[in-house]
């Protein structure tokens, strides 16, 4: 099925040193694990996807695996979500209405 193809995509991307493709594959593997109620596996995939997205400088994709990581943490009972708190600590641009 789809999970097998995504796992192959992840493996090929890692072999070819394509971090963005690997991050993408891992994020969608994480989503599949969440849908199958496998939060431990989802967390592992999402955390690695976040790591790869950051190291590759892929900031436009980064929120996707971050949201999957937060969802997995919630499913595992982690309600502190320290990795999400970063969004609330950053400085806002002058004139921003965001709080």
C-alpha positions as CSV (number, residue, x, y, z in Angstrom):
1,X,0.0,0.0,0.0
2,X,0.8,3.6,0.4
3,X,2.9,3.2,3.5
4,X,5.2,0.8,1.7
5,X,5.7,3.3,-1.1
6,X,6.4,6.1,1.4
7,X,8.9,4.0,3.3
8,X,10.6,3.2,0.0
9,X,10.6,6.9,-0.9
10,X,12.1,7.7,2.5
11,X,14.8,5.1,2.1
12,X,15.7,6.2,-1.4
13,X,15.8,9.9,-0.4
14,X,18.2,9.0,2.5
15,X,20.5,7.0,0.2
16,X,20.6,9.9,-2.3
17,X,21.1,12.5,0.4
18,X,17.8,14.3,-0.5
19,X,16.7,15.7,2.9
20,X,13.7,17.5,1.7
21,X,12.3,14.4,0.0
22,X,13.1,12.4,3.1
23,X,11.4,15.0,5.3
24,X,8.3,14.9,3.0
25,X,8.1,11.1,3.0
26,X,8.5,11.0,6.8
27,X,5.8,13.6,7.4
28,X,3.3,11.6,5.3
29,X,4.4,8.4,7.0
30,X,3.7,10.1,10.4
31,X,0.2,11.1,9.1
32,X,-0.5,7.5,8.2
33,X,0.6,6.3,11.6
34,X,-1.7,8.9,13.2
35,X,-4.6,7.7,11.1
36,X,-3.9,4.1,12.2
37,X,-3.6,5.3,15.9
38,X,0.1,4.5,16.2
39,X,1.3,7.6,18.0
40,X,4.8,6.3,18.9
41,X,5.6,5.6,15.3
42,X,4.0,8.9,14.2
43,X,6.1,10.8,16.7
44,X,9.3,9.2,15.5
45,X,8.6,10.0,11.9
46,X,7.4,13.5,12.6
47,X,10.4,14.3,14.8
48,X,12.8,13.2,12.2
49,X,10.9,15.2,9.5
50,X,11.2,18.3,11.7
51,X,14.9,17.7,12.2
52,X,15.5,17.3,8.4
53,X,13.3,20.2,7.5
54,X,15.2,22.5,9.9
55,X,18.6,21.3,8.7
56,X,17.6,21.7,5.1
57,X,16.3,25.2,5.8
58,X,12.9,24.2,4.5
59,X,10.9,26.7,6.6
60,X,7.8,26.7,4.3
61,X,7.3,23.0,5.0
62,X,8.4,22.9,8.6
63,X,4.9,23.7,10.1
64,X,3.5,20.5,8.6
65,X,5.7,18.0,10.5
66,X,5.6,20.3,13.6
67,X,1.8,20.0,13.6
68,X,2.0,16.2,13.2
69,X,4.6,16.0,16.0
70,X,2.3,18.0,18.3
71,X,-0.7,15.8,17.4
72,X,1.4,12.6,18.2
73,X,2.5,14.2,21.5
74,X,-1.1,14.9,22.4
75,X,-2.1,11.4,21.5
76,X,0.7,10.1,23.8
77,X,-0.6,12.4,26.7
78,X,2.2,15.0,26.5
79,X,0.2,18.2,27.0
80,X,3.2,20.4,27.8
81,X,4.2,20.7,24.1
82,X,7.5,22.6,24.7
83,X,8.4,22.4,21.0
84,X,5.2,24.3,20.2
85,X,5.8,27.0,22.8
86,X,8.5,28.5,20.5
87,X,5.8,30.1,18.4
88,X,4.5,32.1,21.4
89,X,8.0,33.3,22.4
90,X,9.2,34.8,19.2
91,X,9.1,38.5,18.7
92,X,6.3,40.0,16.6
93,X,6.9,42.6,13.9
94,X,6.1,46.2,14.8
95,X,2.5,46.9,14.2
96,X,1.5,43.2,14.4
97,X,-1.9,42.4,15.8
98,X,-0.8,39.0,16.8
99,X,-0.4,38.4,20.5
